Each structure stands twice: as C-alpha cells, then as structure tokens.
C-alpha cells in the first residue's frame, strides 16, 4: 500500500503524469527504516516539457499514520 501512495506523490511532481511508466516493483529498492516509514528508490520514465521521454530517478519516503489511516510524503528527491 505504501508504494501506491509513493507513486501518487511522484505523479504529482511530473510534467506529464499520464505518460509515466514506473519501473517494475521488483526493480525498486525498498526498505522500512521504522515501523511506519517506507523508503523506495527507483525510476520513472515520463515525458518532459518538450515531449521527450526521459528517465528520472527517485528516492521517496512515505510515513503512515495508523490512527488517521493516512499516508504522508516525508521526502521526495527526483
């Protein structure tokens, strides 16, 4: 579930989200530094402002708040 939210946060930072093609989940490095934090390192291919497909690496950390049943973006580096 955390990775789905991580992708949503990445989508919102792309110039052309509809063109996005994420790496296979198996190609994404993931780890859980604490019980409610999840970190993912991978790449997404998407169009830039000129329409060219480019590969962008990402490092994203999401935090889950169980009492609110909600995920929050903690860090996004693209």
C-alpha positions as CSV (number, residue, x, y, z in Angstrom):
1,X,0.0,0.0,0.0
2,X,2.8,2.4,0.8
3,X,4.3,2.1,-2.7
4,X,1.0,3.0,-4.3
5,X,1.0,6.3,-2.3
6,X,4.7,6.8,-3.1
7,X,3.8,6.6,-6.8
8,X,0.9,9.1,-6.3
9,X,3.3,11.6,-4.7
10,X,5.7,11.2,-7.6
11,X,2.9,11.5,-10.2
12,X,2.1,14.9,-8.8
13,X,5.6,16.1,-9.5
14,X,5.8,15.1,-13.1
15,X,5.3,17.4,-16.1
16,X,3.2,14.7,-17.9
17,X,1.9,12.3,-15.3
18,X,-0.2,10.5,-17.9
19,X,2.9,9.4,-19.8
20,X,4.6,7.9,-16.7
21,X,5.9,4.3,-16.8
22,X,7.3,3.2,-13.4
23,X,10.0,0.5,-13.1
24,X,8.7,-2.9,-12.1
25,X,8.2,-3.1,-8.4
26,X,10.9,-5.8,-8.4
27,X,13.4,-3.3,-9.8
28,X,12.6,-0.8,-7.0
29,X,14.7,-0.9,-3.8
30,X,12.6,-0.7,-0.8
31,X,13.2,-0.7,2.9
32,X,11.3,0.2,6.1
33,X,13.5,2.3,8.4
34,X,10.9,2.3,11.2
35,X,7.5,0.7,11.7
36,X,5.5,3.4,9.9
37,X,8.1,4.7,7.4
38,X,8.8,3.3,4.0
39,X,11.5,4.3,1.5
40,X,11.6,3.5,-2.2
41,X,14.4,4.1,-4.7
42,X,13.8,3.6,-8.4
43,X,13.0,5.3,-11.6
44,X,10.1,6.5,-13.7
45,X,10.1,7.2,-17.5
46,X,7.9,10.2,-18.4
47,X,7.7,13.0,-21.0
48,X,9.4,16.3,-20.1
49,X,8.0,19.7,-21.1
50,X,9.3,19.2,-24.7
51,X,7.5,15.8,-25.1
52,X,10.7,13.7,-25.0
53,X,10.6,10.6,-22.8
54,X,13.2,10.8,-20.1
55,X,14.2,8.6,-17.2
56,X,14.1,10.2,-13.8
57,X,15.5,8.5,-10.7
58,X,13.5,8.9,-7.4
59,X,14.1,8.5,-3.7
60,X,10.8,8.8,-1.8
61,X,9.9,8.3,1.8
62,X,6.3,8.0,3.0
63,X,5.0,7.8,6.5
64,X,1.9,6.0,7.6
65,X,-0.2,7.4,10.5
66,X,-2.2,4.4,11.7
67,X,-4.5,6.5,14.0
68,X,-5.6,8.5,10.9
69,X,-5.2,5.7,8.4
70,X,-3.3,8.1,6.1
71,X,0.0,8.2,4.3
72,X,2.1,11.4,4.1
73,X,5.1,12.4,2.0
74,X,8.2,12.8,4.1
75,X,10.8,13.1,1.4
76,X,11.0,13.2,-2.4
77,X,14.1,13.6,-4.4
78,X,13.8,13.4,-8.2
